[in-house]
Amino acid sequence: MRFKALLCLLLLGVAALARAEYLAGAMAFGRGDYQTALAEWRPLAERGEAEAQFNLGVLYDGGLGTIQDYAEAARWYERAADQGHAKAQFNLAVLHANGLGVARNMEEAARWYRQAAIQDQIEAQFNLGLLYEDGAGVAQSDVAAAYWYRLAAYQGHAMAQNNLGILYANGRGMPQDLVAAYAWYELAAKHRNLKASANRDRLAGQLTPQQLEEGRRMAVEFAKRYRRWPQD
């Protein structure tokens, strides 16, 4: 099982850090001067700043300003992850899930995904749902899969919405509810998820006009939980 790492630079801590080195590194990163960013952030990372540690992990993970080195990326991610940095926890989980820089270990991947997921890291919630659905690194549980998919789905994650719809449609981890399944497919399809579009259209043939209308209404209500209804 392979998960895509979200190698995004988290700059929300700039104001709090208020360090010239961090700002200089951020500016260098922004103009594509990754070597300077690495040089500016390293002292902060070595002094224990989680943001800088995460950013060093990103640079080593992506081979930006340095030779790509997953082991070094894992080392910096773990130092930030141990301080509760959600995105570092997520990226570290990805490395464990794929055996990049560390031995492949789905139990460790699940542990770090969980740490990030409980901080509302949306991709971690989705990936943890996948692990529970497949029984990879955790005991297989459709109930737990539905729980984590639902958290990601209510944050607007289209694949989680589609997968939650599948569980509803098949009565896995919850009582079967075709109307709710249709609603989640509809919402994911609004985000241009092709699998959800196909699932929705296939399910529509099993529903009455009244059920279809209720499913569409339910989809709008679900969308209100996190943001406005997606536009066509």
C-alpha positions as CSV (number, residue, x, y, z in Angstrom):
1,M,0.0,0.0,0.0
2,R,1.4,3.3,-1.0
3,F,0.3,6.7,0.2
4,K,1.2,10.0,-1.3
5,A,3.1,12.3,1.0
6,L,1.8,15.9,1.2
7,L,5.1,17.7,1.2
8,C,3.7,21.1,2.1
9,L,5.7,23.8,3.8
10,L,3.9,24.9,7.0
11,L,4.6,28.6,7.5
12,L,2.0,29.2,10.1
13,G,4.6,29.4,12.8
14,V,6.6,32.2,11.3
15,A,5.0,34.9,13.6
16,A,5.4,32.8,16.7
17,L,9.0,31.9,15.9
18,A,9.9,35.5,15.0
19,R,13.4,34.5,14.2
20,A,15.5,36.1,11.5
21,E,16.9,32.6,10.5
22,Y,13.4,31.3,10.0
23,L,12.2,34.2,8.0
24,A,15.4,34.1,5.9
25,G,14.8,30.5,5.2
26,A,11.2,31.0,4.3
27,M,12.1,33.7,1.9
28,A,14.8,31.6,0.3
29,F,12.4,28.7,0.0
30,G,9.8,30.9,-1.6
31,R,12.3,32.0,-4.4
32,G,13.5,28.4,-4.9
33,D,16.8,28.8,-3.2
34,Y,16.6,25.6,-1.2
35,Q,20.2,25.4,-0.2
36,T,20.0,28.7,1.6
37,A,16.7,27.6,3.2
38,L,18.4,24.5,4.4
39,A,21.3,26.5,5.8
40,E,19.0,29.0,7.6
41,W,16.7,26.4,9.1
42,R,19.3,23.8,10.2
43,P,20.5,25.8,13.3
44,L,16.8,26.3,14.4
45,A,16.1,22.6,13.8
46,E,19.1,21.6,15.9
47,R,17.9,23.8,18.7
48,G,14.6,22.0,18.7
49,E,12.2,24.2,16.7
50,A,9.6,21.8,15.4
51,E,8.7,23.9,12.4
52,A,12.3,24.0,11.2
53,Q,12.7,20.3,11.8
54,F,9.6,19.6,9.7
55,N,10.9,21.9,7.0
56,L,14.3,20.1,6.9
57,G,12.4,16.9,6.6
58,V,10.6,18.3,3.6
59,L,13.8,19.4,1.9
60,Y,15.5,16.0,2.4
61,D,12.3,14.2,1.4
62,G,12.1,16.0,-1.8
63,G,15.8,16.4,-2.6
64,L,15.5,20.2,-2.5
65,G,18.8,21.9,-2.0
66,T,20.4,18.6,-1.1
67,I,20.6,15.0,-2.2
68,Q,17.4,13.2,-1.6
69,D,17.8,11.3,1.6
70,Y,14.7,9.6,3.1
71,A,16.5,8.4,6.1
72,E,17.5,12.0,7.0
73,A,14.0,13.1,6.2
74,A,12.6,10.5,8.6
75,R,15.0,11.6,11.3
76,W,13.9,15.3,11.1
77,Y,10.2,14.4,10.7
78,E,10.4,12.2,13.8
79,R,12.0,15.0,15.9
80,A,9.1,17.3,14.9
81,A,6.5,14.5,15.2
82,D,7.6,13.8,18.8
83,Q,6.7,17.5,19.5
84,G,3.2,17.0,18.2
85,H,3.7,18.4,14.7
86,A,0.8,16.9,12.8
87,K,2.2,17.2,9.3
88,A,5.5,15.8,10.3
89,Q,3.6,12.9,11.9
90,F,1.7,12.4,8.6
91,N,4.8,12.5,6.5
92,L,6.7,10.1,8.9
93,A,3.7,7.7,8.6
94,V,4.0,7.8,4.8
95,L,7.7,6.9,5.0
96,H,6.9,4.0,7.3
97,A,4.1,2.8,5.0
98,N,6.3,2.8,2.0
99,G,9.6,1.7,3.6
100,L,11.4,4.9,2.6
101,G,14.4,5.7,4.8
102,V,13.0,3.3,7.4
103,A,12.0,-0.3,7.4
104,R,8.4,-0.7,6.1
105,N,6.3,-1.0,9.2
106,M,2.5,-0.6,8.9
107,E,2.1,-0.6,12.7
108,E,4.3,2.4,12.9
109,A,2.6,4.0,10.0
110,A,-0.8,3.5,11.7
111,R,0.6,4.9,15.0
112,W,1.8,8.1,13.4
113,Y,-1.3,8.5,11.2
114,R,-3.4,8.2,14.3
115,Q,-1.3,10.9,16.1
116,A,-1.9,13.2,13.1
117,A,-5.5,12.2,12.6
118,I,-6.5,13.1,16.2
119,Q,-5.2,16.6,15.4
120,D,-7.7,16.8,12.4
121,Q,-5.0,16.2,9.7
122,I,-7.4,15.3,6.9
123,E,-5.1,13.0,4.9
124,A,-4.1,11.1,8.0
125,Q,-7.8,10.5,8.8
126,F,-8.4,9.2,5.3
127,N,-5.3,7.0,5.3
128,L,-6.1,5.6,8.8
129,G,-9.5,4.7,7.4
130,L,-7.8,2.8,4.6
131,L,-5.7,0.9,7.1
132,Y,-8.7,-0.2,9.1
133,E,-10.7,-1.1,6.0
134,D,-7.8,-3.3,4.8
135,G,-6.5,-4.5,8.2
136,A,-3.0,-3.2,7.5
137,G,-1.1,-2.4,10.6
138,V,-4.3,-2.5,12.7
139,A,-7.0,-5.1,13.3
140,Q,-9.5,-4.9,10.4
141,S,-12.6,-3.0,11.4
142,D,-15.2,-1.5,9.2
143,V,-16.6,0.4,12.1
144,A,-13.2,2.1,12.7
145,A,-12.8,2.7,9.0
146,A,-16.2,4.4,8.8
147,Y,-15.3,6.6,11.8
148,W,-12.1,7.9,10.3
149,Y,-13.6,8.2,6.8
150,R,-16.4,10.2,8.3
151,L,-14.1,12.7,10.0
152,A,-12.2,13.3,6.7
153,A,-15.5,13.3,4.7
154,Y,-16.9,16.1,6.9
155,Q,-13.7,18.1,6.1
156,G,-14.4,17.8,2.4
157,H,-12.2,14.8,1.4
158,A,-13.8,13.5,-1.7
159,M,-12.2,10.0,-1.6
160,A,-13.3,9.6,2.0
161,Q,-16.8,10.6,1.0
162,N,-16.8,8.0,-1.7
163,N,-15.5,5.3,0.6
164,L,-18.0,6.2,3.3
165,G,-20.7,5.9,0.6
166,I,-19.4,2.4,-0.2
167,L,-19.6,1.3,3.4
168,Y,-23.2,2.7,3.7
169,A,-24.2,1.0,0.5
170,N,-22.9,-2.4,1.6
171,G,-23.9,-2.1,5.3
172,R,-20.3,-2.5,6.4
173,G,-19.5,-1.0,9.8
174,M,-23.1,0.4,10.0
175,P,-26.6,-0.5,9.0
176,Q,-27.1,-0.4,5.2
177,D,-28.5,3.0,4.1
178,L,-28.7,3.5,0.4
179,V,-30.0,7.0,0.7
180,A,-27.0,8.0,2.8
181,A,-24.7,6.2,0.4
182,Y,-26.2,8.2,-2.5
183,A,-25.7,11.4,-0.6
184,W,-22.0,10.8,0.0
185,Y,-21.5,9.7,-3.6
186,E,-23.3,12.8,-4.7
187,L,-21.1,15.1,-2.6
188,A,-17.9,13.4,-3.7
189,A,-19.1,13.6,-7.3
190,K,-19.6,17.3,-6.9
191,H,-15.8,17.4,-6.2
192,R,-15.3,15.6,-9.5
193,N,-14.4,12.3,-8.1
194,L,-15.0,9.9,-11.0
195,K,-15.4,6.8,-8.9
196,A,-18.1,8.5,-6.8
197,S,-19.9,9.6,-10.0
198,A,-20.0,6.1,-11.3
199,N,-21.1,4.7,-7.9
200,R,-23.9,7.4,-7.6
201,D,-25.2,6.7,-11.1
202,R,-25.2,2.9,-10.6
203,L,-27.0,3.3,-7.2
204,A,-29.6,5.7,-8.6
205,G,-31.2,2.9,-10.5
206,Q,-32.1,1.2,-7.2
207,L,-33.7,4.2,-5.6
208,T,-37.2,5.7,-5.9
209,P,-37.6,9.3,-7.0
210,Q,-38.4,10.2,-3.4
211,Q,-35.2,8.5,-2.2
212,L,-33.2,10.3,-4.8
213,E,-34.5,13.7,-3.7
214,E,-33.8,12.8,-0.1
215,G,-30.3,11.8,-1.0
216,R,-29.6,15.1,-2.8
217,R,-31.0,17.0,0.2
218,M,-28.9,15.0,2.5
219,A,-25.8,15.7,0.5
220,V,-26.4,19.5,0.8
221,E,-26.8,19.1,4.5
222,F,-23.6,17.1,4.8
223,A,-21.8,19.9,2.8
224,K,-23.0,22.5,5.2
225,R,-21.0,20.7,7.9
226,Y,-17.7,22.0,6.5
227,R,-18.3,24.5,3.7
228,R,-20.8,25.7,1.1
229,W,-22.2,23.4,-1.6
230,P,-19.5,22.8,-4.3
231,Q,-20.2,24.7,-7.5
232,D,-20.5,22.9,-10.9
